[in-house]
């Protein structure tokens, strides 16, 4: 029980502390945007090989789709480990 509470506090700290460390008005950008700016800085004439087939209409929808993808992946992994654990008990 004590071990679980410590783990819960650590997970909450990992989620909350970055919000206070970041300066006011800071934007949380992804690696794609940083890579794009670095590439155009190094090679200004760079042209992408292709463009996306569909772009989400807003950043919120993009975040929703990313979270949904992460949740489905976590659910699949949890199901797999639970299934294997159930097989081991039989």
Buried (B, 14 or more C-beta within 10 A) or exposed (E): EEEEEEEEEEEEEEEEEEEEEEEEEEEEEEEEEEEEEEEEEEEEEEEEEEEEEEEEEEEEEEEEEEEEEEEEEEEEEEEEEEEEEEEEEE
